[in-house]
Amino acid sequence: MALHETRTIQLKNGDSIIMRPALVSEAEALLTAFLEILPTSPYILSTAESAARKTVETQMKWITDANEDPKGALIIAEHQGRIIGITNMVAFKDSKRSHRAGLGMSVHHDYRGQGLGEALLRRLIEVAQNIEGLSFLELNVMSANQPAFKLYEKLGFQQVGYLREAYRQPDGVFTDDISMSLDLRARPS
Ligand SMILES: CC(C)(COP(=O)(O)OP(=O)(O)OC[C@H]1O[C@@H](n2cnc3c(N)ncnc32)[C@H](O)[C@@H]1OP(=O)(O)O)[C@@H](O)C(=O)NCCC(=O)NCCS
């Protein structure tokens, strides 16, 4: 990750939140955070079941890889010693697509609607804009996930693709996929 600073932000409810890169020593806390967040996040690919199969070792490797990757980042949001938000990005490794990085993000349900998702994403964009050779930040969002879609739109991501019935939920209901992209070069830093 290019920038390592810690940032403190104030949520709408006054909570003071720290945003910073994750530490390898926080692998277990990160896993706990995912296990807490996933049951209320039906529109992300990981499920509580798939997260339960992850180990502290796999999380340690994930954090190490992100921190050592010059075109990657893993940023956590911390409140009173607890991880309550996560965002990350990873660039394609092949040379023809290495100017494009995909992102993921999630906020603990107790902290949603307070401006944390927006603050995390703004920070990730700022980090991405300072990485040489990175031109696009991209993501896929389920069409039913309006909070996320609206957030990405608000921060300037444009819809670049649409795939019908790309996802099937456990109850059998299909959801479409929206591809979105942010041109990092076009955005004022
Ligand atoms: C998507 C998510 C990260 C948003 O985080 P958040 O902290 O609740 O969002 P914020 O409070 O920062 O809101 C920022 C903007 O997002 C949009 N937004 C957030 N919640 C919304 C809602 N319930 N309905 C519509 N828009 C919403 C709005 O544009 C909002 O801006 P505004 O306050 O000016 O209206 C959060 O809902 C989440 O973690 N969801 C589960 C995991 C997930 O789906 N991740 C995305 C996978 S693609």
Ligand as a Chemical Component Dictionary entry (heavy atoms), coordinates in Angstrom:
data_LIG
# 
_chem_comp.id                   LIG 
_chem_comp.type                 NON-POLYMER 
_chem_comp.pdbx_formal_charge   0 
_chem_comp.three_letter_code    LIG 
# 
loop_
_chem_comp_atom.comp_id 
_chem_comp_atom.atom_id 
_chem_comp_atom.alt_atom_id 
_chem_comp_atom.type_symbol 
_chem_comp_atom.charge 
_chem_comp_atom.model_Cartn_x 
_chem_comp_atom.model_Cartn_y 
_chem_comp_atom.model_Cartn_z 
_chem_comp_atom.pdbx_ordinal 
LIG C1  C1  C 0 -22.838 -0.258 1.199  1  
LIG C2  C2  C 0 -22.322 0.151  2.571  2  
LIG C3  C3  C 0 -20.809 -0.055 2.583  3  
LIG C4  C4  C 0 -22.623 1.648  2.785  4  
LIG O1  O1  O 0 -22.000 2.057  3.981  5  
LIG P1  P1  P 0 -22.652 3.143  4.973  6  
LIG O2  O2  O 0 -21.649 3.484  5.991  7  
LIG O3  O3  O 0 -23.968 2.668  5.457  8  
LIG O4  O4  O 0 -22.893 4.374  3.960  9  
LIG P2  P2  P 0 -22.824 5.925  4.315  10 
LIG O5  O5  O 0 -23.581 6.191  5.559  11 
LIG O6  O6  O 0 -21.426 6.385  4.248  12 
LIG O7  O7  O 0 -23.660 6.559  3.105  13 
LIG C5  C5  C 0 -22.989 7.173  1.994  14 
LIG C6  C6  C 0 -23.930 7.205  0.794  15 
LIG O8  O8  O 0 -24.291 5.874  0.411  16 
LIG C7  C7  C 0 -25.659 5.843  -0.039 17 
LIG N1  N1  N 0 -26.477 5.081  0.903  18 
LIG C8  C8  C 0 -26.077 4.543  2.084  19 
LIG N2  N2  N 0 -27.095 3.866  2.652  20 
LIG C9  C9  C 0 -28.149 3.985  1.813  21 
LIG C10 C10 C 0 -29.495 3.493  1.829  22 
LIG N3  N3  N 0 -29.945 2.732  2.845  23 
LIG N4  N4  N 0 -30.288 3.770  0.789  24 
LIG C11 C11 C 0 -29.858 4.513  -0.266 25 
LIG N5  N5  N 0 -28.597 5.011  -0.334 26 
LIG C12 C12 C 0 -27.767 4.756  0.691  27 
LIG C13 C13 C 0 -26.099 7.306  -0.069 28 
LIG O9  O9  O 0 -25.733 7.837  -1.319 29 
LIG C14 C14 C 0 -25.239 7.916  1.031  30 
LIG O10 O10 O 0 -25.054 9.288  0.866  31 
LIG P3  P3  P 0 -26.052 10.336 1.608  32 
LIG O11 O11 O 0 -25.851 10.117 3.076  33 
LIG O12 O12 O 0 -25.596 11.659 1.138  34 
LIG O13 O13 O 0 -27.440 9.949  1.166  35 
LIG C15 C15 C 0 -23.016 -0.654 3.707  36 
LIG O14 O14 O 0 -24.415 -0.583 3.540  37 
LIG C16 C16 C 0 -22.609 -2.110 3.794  38 
LIG O15 O15 O 0 -21.577 -2.447 4.356  39 
LIG N6  N6  N 0 -23.415 -3.027 3.239  40 
LIG C17 C17 C 0 -23.158 -4.451 3.333  41 
LIG C18 C18 C 0 -21.935 -4.885 2.528  42 
LIG C19 C19 C 0 -22.067 -4.492 1.068  43 
LIG O16 O16 O 0 -23.132 -4.659 0.474  44 
LIG N7  N7  N 0 -20.961 -4.009 0.492  45 
LIG C20 C20 C 0 -20.924 -3.570 -0.896 46 
LIG C21 C21 C 0 -20.719 -4.704 -1.819 47 
LIG S1  S1  S 0 -20.683 -4.203 -3.524 48 
# 
loop_
_chem_comp_bond.comp_id 
_chem_comp_bond.atom_id_1 
_chem_comp_bond.atom_id_2 
_chem_comp_bond.value_order 
_chem_comp_bond.pdbx_ordinal 
LIG C1  C2  SING 1  
LIG C2  C3  SING 2  
LIG C2  C4  SING 3  
LIG C2  C15 SING 4  
LIG C4  O1  SING 5  
LIG O1  P1  SING 6  
LIG P1  O2  DOUB 7  
LIG P1  O3  SING 8  
LIG P1  O4  SING 9  
LIG O4  P2  SING 10 
LIG P2  O5  DOUB 11 
LIG P2  O6  SING 12 
LIG P2  O7  SING 13 
LIG O7  C5  SING 14 
LIG C5  C6  SING 15 
LIG C6  O8  SING 16 
LIG C6  C14 SING 17 
LIG O8  C7  SING 18 
LIG C7  N1  SING 19 
LIG C7  C13 SING 20 
LIG N1  C8  SING 21 
LIG N1  C12 SING 22 
LIG C8  N2  DOUB 23 
LIG N2  C9  SING 24 
LIG C9  C10 SING 25 
LIG C9  C12 DOUB 26 
LIG C10 N3  SING 27 
LIG C10 N4  DOUB 28 
LIG N4  C11 SING 29 
LIG C11 N5  DOUB 30 
LIG N5  C12 SING 31 
LIG C13 O9  SING 32 
LIG C13 C14 SING 33 
LIG C14 O10 SING 34 
LIG O10 P3  SING 35 
LIG P3  O11 DOUB 36 
LIG P3  O12 SING 37 
LIG P3  O13 SING 38 
LIG C15 O14 SING 39 
LIG C15 C16 SING 40 
LIG C16 O15 DOUB 41 
LIG C16 N6  SING 42 
LIG N6  C17 SING 43 
LIG C17 C18 SING 44 
LIG C18 C19 SING 45 
LIG C19 O16 DOUB 46 
LIG C19 N7  SING 47 
LIG N7  C20 SING 48 
LIG C20 C21 SING 49 
LIG C21 S1  SING 50 
# 
